Amino acid sequence: MRCEEIQDRFSAYLEDELEAAERRSIESHVEACVGCRQELALLRRTVSTLQSLEEIEVPPRLTAAIQAGVSAEGGSRWRHLVSRLFFPLHIKLPLEAMALLLVTLGAVYVYRSAPELAQAPLPQAVTERESRDKTTPIARGQRGDWQEQAARKRPAEKLRAHSKVEDEQKALGEADAVGRALRKGAPSASLEDVSPMPEMILKTKNPSQAASRVANIVKRLGGKLLEKKGEHQLILTIPASAYPEFLAALGELGEPMHPPAETLAKPSPEGAITFSFRLIP
Amino acid sequence: MNSGGRDVDRELVDLVVAGDRDAFTSLLQRHQRRILNFIYRMVGERGFAEDLTQEVFLKAYEALPRFRGEAAFGTWLFRIAHNHCLNALRRKGREIAVTALAKEPSNGNPLAQLPDPSAPVDERMEQRELHAVVQAKLAELTPEHRAVLVLRDIQGLSYDEIASALNLEGGTVRSRIHRARMELKEKIRNYLEA
């Protein structure tokens, strides 16, 4: 047999698995061949070194951890999930902490780079809208609770789409602005302060003529025509104390449409009311 | 793993399946040392080996109702441990054993203690140093070669038990063990001849 074939049988020889004849054949070759004798000695020492490797001890914490895991049975699936999520601890915990940090930073970045997110209406606005849909405008006006409702809204000035929902959000935002102005009792509230503002609509036979008369009524009551937007839209401010008289005068000009004049405000003893006044035929 | 051991294990398994958790503690105490050491030699890092050992025993606990006793319980455990190690090594890359060993503290850090094979003869390696070299070079073998050497030459399993644990034919086990030994021998030749 060649040296290579002899050496291929070394493991079996060391394991004492060979037939007597093959064993004698190998022994006689090794006795005569220095190279194979050396290789057999090296292999024998390799195996003996492996066999003499010292074992490590089982730390008590490992036994305790396994027993705790078994005791948590009944929550087998839970344990499996926990094991998958957190083990091995030294690998997964740092990864999970890093992932959490990245998600947080990402959320902050998106929030700060998109101002409309910060100014979007709160979910309760939808609830409020649904509530309003279930109530007739007149009934709402009779309750006189729009101030409290509007006060809870956040203005959504930047939302300019023309969908119905967005229009309603806009209306809510305008109501909020007036609510703030009324609560503050600020007669000098500028347009910027109260914009967007609520709008009163008056249906009248002759809008152009009525607009002129409304301006006169406002002036007579101590108020002011702040701005004239086109022929049929006025921006008005009047003392809150004069508000009932203003409503009474309007009744002679036409029919208040939306929102009803009664719901525009519950005048406080002091301060002024600023609003948009639109006239339609 | 004598037949008496298998019988005791089988009785304990039956008790555990019947709801006796204390019986599992007995199984754990009988086998945890061998499983931990097998895994340690497979992955090379003690902390990682402890994590995997815990997972192996919990996995075995869940699988106990499906244990049919066709192999000895200990062999069955080695099979679970072996598969778990291979999966873990695949996930983390096979170099883990080598890199992990390089990071190990002095207690169980063979690479850190590797002597220079070209050192003068009068600085012959002590047995502990040779162990360190063997562990480090063992980590350089493929997991398949490493597994048969650990099971045969360190854990002392028979060829049949290794065949059962690794789901291999007996002839494959024999040839693989021989090739793994020859490969390791070449890797530590300089240290053995020094």
Interface residues (C-beta under 8 A of the other chain):
Chain A: Q7 D8 F10 S11 A12 E17 E39 L42 L43 R45 T46 V47 T49 L50 Q51 S52 L53 E54 E55 I56 E57 V58 P59 L62 T63 A65 I66 Q67 G69 V70 S71 E73 S76 R79 H80 S83 F87 P88 L89 H90 I91
Chain B: R21 F24 T25 L28 Q29 Q32 R33 L36 N37 Y40 R41 R46 G47 F48 E50 D51 L52 T53 Q54 E55 F57 L58 Y61 E62 K92 G108 Q127 L130 H131 V134 Q135 L138 L149 D153 I154 G156 R174 I177 H178 R181 M182 L184 K185 I188 R189 L192 E193
